[in-house]
Amino acid sequence: VDVPGKALQCVIITKLPFSVPNEPAVEAKMEFLQAQNKNPFLHYQLPQAIILLKQGFGRLIRSQEDKGVVVILDPRLKSRSYGKMFLNSLPQCEITSSLSKVKEFMKANPMP
């Protein structure tokens, strides 16, 4: 779905988009990587989740004029070491945990 401009100003992501490890295709890929002595999380699940998060972020920002807030509610973004990999993969933006900053932004950029 493409919603350009001020019609879309906020995307809420409730959890990091990791694949379900017991889905047959995911399980097969993980077993293949393990057989090659590779860490399936680092070589498959994490990169795939980062791509999906970037795609979710991209739903909001479609052009240079688009502005908005992406809210990521998953505490693992801050509590796990891989959280920085997710944040570093995003386009340049302000990152905050401050609700007041989000309110200020929304007030300064009202919907039509």
C-alpha positions in Angstrom: 0.0 0.0 0.0 1.4 3.4 -1.0 0.1 6.3 1.0 2.1 9.4 0.0 2.2 12.7 1.7 0.6 13.8 5.0 -2.1 11.1 4.8 0.4 8.8 6.6 2.4 10.3 9.4 3.0 7.4 11.8 3.9 3.7 11.4 3.8 1.6 14.6 6.0 -1.6 14.6 5.0 -3.7 17.5 7.9 -6.2 17.3 11.1 -6.8 15.3 10.2 -8.8 12.2 12.1 -12.0 12.8 11.0 -15.0 10.9 9.3 -17.8 12.8 12.2 -20.4 13.3 9.9 -23.5 13.0 8.4 -22.5 9.6 9.6 -25.3 7.2 11.5 -22.9 4.8 13.2 -21.0 7.6 14.0 -24.2 9.4 15.6 -25.7 6.3 17.7 -22.6 5.7 18.9 -22.6 9.3 19.8 -26.3 9.1 21.7 -25.6 5.9 23.7 -22.8 7.5 24.4 -24.9 10.7 25.8 -27.6 8.4 28.2 -25.1 7.1 29.2 -24.1 10.6 27.5 -20.7 10.2 25.4 -19.0 12.8 21.8 -19.1 11.4 20.8 -16.1 13.5 23.7 -13.9 12.3 23.7 -15.1 8.7 20.0 -15.4 8.0 17.5 -14.4 10.6 19.0 -11.0 11.6 19.8 -9.8 8.0 16.2 -10.8 6.9 14.6 -9.0 9.9 16.7 -5.9 9.2 15.5 -5.8 5.6 11.8 -6.2 6.7 12.2 -3.4 9.3 13.7 -1.1 6.6 10.7 -1.9 4.4 8.3 -1.0 7.2 10.2 2.2 7.7 9.9 2.9 4.0 6.1 2.7 4.1 6.2 6.1 5.8 8.9 7.9 3.9 8.2 7.7 0.1 9.6 11.0 -1.0 11.9 13.8 0.2 8.8 15.8 1.3 7.4 13.0 3.5 7.7 13.3 7.2 6.5 11.2 10.0 7.2 9.0 13.1 8.1 5.4 13.2 7.4 3.9 16.6 9.2 0.6 17.3 7.8 -0.9 20.5 10.0 -4.0 20.8 12.3 -3.6 23.8 14.9 -5.8 22.2 15.9 -2.8 20.1 17.6 -1.4 23.2 18.1 -4.5 25.3 19.9 -6.7 22.8 23.3 -6.1 21.2 21.8 -6.6 17.7 19.5 -3.6 18.3 22.2 -1.3 17.1 22.4 -3.2 13.8 18.7 -2.4 13.2 19.1 1.2 14.1 22.2 1.7 12.0 20.4 0.2 9.0 17.7 2.9 8.9 17.9 6.0 6.8 19.3 9.1 8.6 16.7 10.2 11.2 16.4 11.4 14.8 16.1 8.5 17.2 14.4 9.2 20.5 12.7 7.5 23.4 11.1 10.8 24.4 7.3 10.9 24.0 7.4 14.7 24.4 9.7 15.0 21.3 7.3 12.8 19.3 4.4 15.1 20.5 6.3 18.2 19.4 7.0 16.7 16.0 3.4 15.7 15.5 2.2 19.2 16.6 4.7 20.9 14.2 3.6 18.6 11.3 -0.2 18.3 11.6 -2.3 16.1 9.3 -4.4 18.0 6.8 
